[in-house]
């Protein structure tokens, strides 16, 4: 990773959003946290040098679950048997809202960017080369990924940049969030990007 991209990655926070997201009917809902998402996204973020991974859920029981999982791998028995997992999960934080994430990561500063993704086409989307330029020029940046059937309108409206969908080879386009994060991280921060 070149220095410019590495610096951009360190100023980037990834948010895995469980509220506000939409279900298949388009209703705004809160989705459940899955431990696989937490593990895998932490590893992806650590691999690309991302400054932080935030799990956003307003549900206290879900937040406690994530904190227990993190504790097992960072301070409990898991930290002794798998130091690589400990290293990845050390950068994970749990917050109630997207606004809490943005505040915690210092996104209220001038020159900050909030990027969103969606599997659906929308107005004013940019490609990944442009998204990479935004990251390299931003003082801080957040990249929000929706669970369930994607980010709700109020989350999309926080964006200063909306990334284009990842095109598939068929009309079906509903990647698992873990896959979407991996692809997008590589397009924005990978050496081939």
Wavefront OBJ file of the C-alpha trace (Angstrom):
o trace
v 0.000 0.000 0.000
v 1.496 3.351 -0.946
v 1.908 6.033 1.723
v -0.902 8.238 0.396
v -3.433 5.403 0.418
v -2.171 4.135 3.802
v -2.668 7.576 5.321
v -6.161 7.779 3.809
v -7.005 4.354 5.277
v -5.902 5.399 8.755
v -8.275 8.392 8.561
v -11.198 6.151 7.542
v -13.806 4.605 9.835
v -16.118 1.862 8.609
v -19.615 1.673 10.067
v -21.664 -1.504 10.011
v -25.137 -0.058 10.418
v -27.947 -2.067 12.027
v -30.222 0.970 12.410
v -31.585 2.712 10.442
v -31.811 0.063 7.725
v -34.692 -1.198 5.611
v -36.296 -4.601 5.311
v -37.426 -6.132 2.034
v -40.736 -4.218 2.237
v -38.860 -0.918 2.568
v -39.772 -0.345 6.220
v -37.147 1.195 8.501
v -36.047 -1.465 10.987
v -33.239 -2.514 13.310
v -31.401 -5.630 12.141
v -29.630 -8.216 14.267
v -25.878 -8.261 14.730
v -24.129 -11.426 13.578
v -20.814 -12.471 15.080
v -19.446 -13.454 11.658
v -19.880 -9.881 10.422
v -17.982 -8.518 13.425
v -15.111 -10.992 13.061
v -14.799 -10.742 9.297
v -15.160 -6.970 9.017
v -12.603 -6.446 11.787
v -10.143 -8.579 9.841
v -10.844 -6.750 6.565
v -10.451 -3.341 8.229
v -7.188 -4.394 9.894
v -5.868 -5.817 6.607
v -6.421 -2.482 4.846
v -5.230 -0.306 7.753
v -8.629 1.274 8.429
v -8.693 3.582 11.459
v -11.716 1.978 13.110
v -14.703 -0.301 12.727
v -17.962 0.742 14.377
v -20.887 -1.578 14.984
v -23.958 0.673 15.143
v -26.936 -0.742 17.021
v -29.370 0.925 19.422
v -30.317 -2.432 20.959
v -28.642 -2.823 24.351
v -28.687 -6.635 24.236
v -27.016 -6.634 20.808
v -24.375 -4.128 21.970
v -23.613 -6.294 25.016
v -23.271 -9.333 22.747
v -20.712 -7.544 20.562
v -18.815 -6.211 23.575
v -18.693 -9.709 25.069
v -17.391 -11.095 21.775
v -14.740 -8.362 21.558
v -13.757 -8.945 25.185
v -13.275 -12.674 24.609
v -10.869 -12.053 21.728
v -9.060 -9.002 23.142
v -8.784 -9.750 26.874
v -10.180 -13.245 27.451
v -9.000 -16.714 26.541
v -9.335 -15.993 22.816
v -6.627 -13.329 23.033
v -4.120 -15.996 24.072
v -4.975 -18.588 21.459
v -5.416 -16.243 18.473
v -3.328 -13.049 18.676
v -4.203 -12.089 15.082
v -7.899 -12.022 15.950
v -7.073 -9.957 19.037
v -5.219 -7.457 16.878
v -8.150 -7.130 14.467
v -10.867 -6.880 17.109
v -9.006 -4.276 19.170
v -10.156 -1.624 16.671
v -13.890 -2.405 16.986
v -16.258 -0.088 18.858
v -19.978 -0.393 19.522
v -22.143 2.734 19.424
v -25.878 3.482 19.519
v -26.210 5.737 16.467
v -24.443 6.809 13.301
v -24.089 10.270 14.835
v -22.271 8.705 17.822
v -19.893 7.018 15.392
v -19.215 10.225 13.504
v -18.627 12.166 16.733
v -16.372 9.461 18.205
v -14.198 9.334 15.092
v -13.972 13.133 14.801
v -16.058 13.554 11.678
v -17.287 16.991 12.709
v -14.094 18.574 11.403
v -13.761 20.549 8.203
v -12.902 18.502 5.147
v -14.524 15.305 6.468
v -16.424 12.986 4.126
v -19.262 10.553 4.775
v -19.514 7.875 2.119
v -22.421 5.466 1.705
v -23.018 2.407 -0.405
v -26.090 0.767 -1.845
v -26.883 -2.114 -4.156
v -29.442 0.182 -5.788
v -28.630 2.837 -8.345
v -29.186 6.363 -7.143
v -28.528 9.946 -8.116
v -25.051 11.427 -7.943
v -23.108 8.196 -7.477
v -19.364 8.180 -8.022
v -17.074 5.403 -9.148
v -14.322 3.914 -7.033
v -11.500 5.906 -8.613
v -13.327 9.097 -7.601
v -14.093 7.636 -4.171
v -10.390 6.928 -3.708
v -9.575 10.557 -4.532
v -12.154 11.716 -1.987
v -10.549 9.515 0.680
v -7.054 10.730 -0.131
v -8.175 14.359 0.137
v -10.381 14.057 3.219
v -9.231 15.074 6.678
v -11.367 12.194 8.028
v -13.886 9.900 6.376
v -16.587 7.415 7.284
v -17.858 4.643 5.046
v -21.292 3.315 6.027
v -22.560 -0.152 5.134
v -26.149 -1.154 5.726
v -27.274 -4.558 6.911
v -30.672 -6.151 6.119
v -31.708 -4.646 2.747
v -29.539 -1.556 3.025
v -29.354 1.841 4.626
v -32.576 3.730 5.278
v -33.109 7.147 3.683
v -32.081 9.056 6.848
v -28.705 7.287 6.789
v -28.257 7.860 3.049
v -29.005 11.554 3.572
v -25.901 11.918 5.792
v -23.678 11.236 2.795
v -21.343 13.661 1.136
v -20.419 10.886 -1.331
v -22.484 7.974 -2.616
v -20.486 5.134 -4.157
v -21.793 3.305 -7.205
v -23.216 -0.189 -6.656
v -20.973 -3.190 -7.233
v -22.264 -4.606 -10.497
v -22.865 -8.321 -10.746
v -23.098 -10.321 -13.927
v -26.845 -10.871 -13.531
v -29.771 -8.727 -12.452
v -29.549 -10.202 -8.932
v -27.555 -7.818 -6.743
v -27.708 -8.537 -3.006
v -24.193 -9.269 -1.765
v -23.610 -10.246 1.848
v -22.294 -7.193 3.679
v -19.005 -8.997 4.443
v -18.415 -9.504 0.734
v -19.383 -5.953 -0.186
v -17.010 -4.510 2.428
v -14.145 -6.661 1.145
v -14.699 -5.687 -2.481
v -15.115 -1.989 -1.730
v -12.083 -1.857 0.588
v -9.988 -3.380 -2.170
v -11.327 -0.962 -4.788
v -10.748 2.064 -2.546
v -7.555 1.055 -0.747
v -6.050 -1.915 -2.578
v -2.860 -1.695 -4.554
v -4.615 -2.388 -7.843
v -7.142 0.464 -7.259
l 1 2 3 4 5 6 7 8 9 10 11 12 13 14 15 16 17 18 19 20 21 22 23 24 25 26 27 28 29 30 31 32 33 34 35 36 37 38 39 40 41 42 43 44 45 46 47 48 49 50 51 52 53 54 55 56 57 58 59 60 61 62 63 64 65 66 67 68 69 70 71 72 73 74 75 76 77 78 79 80 81 82 83 84 85 86 87 88 89 90 91 92 93 94 95 96 97 98 99 100 101 102 103 104 105 106 107 108 109 110 111 112 113 114 115 116 117 118 119 120 121 122 123 124 125 126 127 128 129 130 131 132 133 134 135 136 137 138 139 140 141 142 143 144 145 146 147 148 149 150 151 152 153 154 155 156 157 158 159 160 161 162 163 164 165 166 167 168 169 170 171 172 173 174 175 176 177 178 179 180 181 182 183 184 185 186 187 188 189 190 191 192 193
